[in-house]
Amino acid sequence: MAKEEIKNLVENSKKSLEDEYENFSNSIKEDLTSFKKKSLDRI
């Protein structure tokens, strides 16, 4: 029983971290795109 609970917790944590990583990655990509646009507008 304890092994199953730990396994489920690890799987849930992994899914959560993957989602957070994906959101973080997308946020950085959007920031870079925005920065590029602003830089090109200034030139």
N, C-alpha and C positions, 0 to 999 in steps of 0.2 A: 504494500500500500504506500509506504513512504517513498519507495523508488518511483512509483508512478506519479506521485505528487511532484517530486523533484523534476522528473522528466517533463511534466506539463509546465512547470514553472520556467524551466530552461527554454522550452520551445516558445512560450509566450514572451519571454524576455528577448529571445532572438528576433521574433517577429516585430516586437516593439522597437528594438534597436534598428532593424532594417528600415522600418517606416520612418523613424526619426532621421536616419542617415539620408534617406531619399529626399525627405523634406529639406534637410540642411543643404544637400547637394543642389537641389533645384533653386533654393534661395540664393546660393552663391552664384549660380549660372545667371539668374535674373539680375543680380547686382552687377555682374561683369558686363552683361548686355547693356544695362542702363548706363554704366560708366562709359562704355565704348561710344554709345550714342551721344552722350553729353560731351565727350572729348571731341568727337567729329564735328559736332555743332559749333564748337568753339573755334575750330580751325578755319 
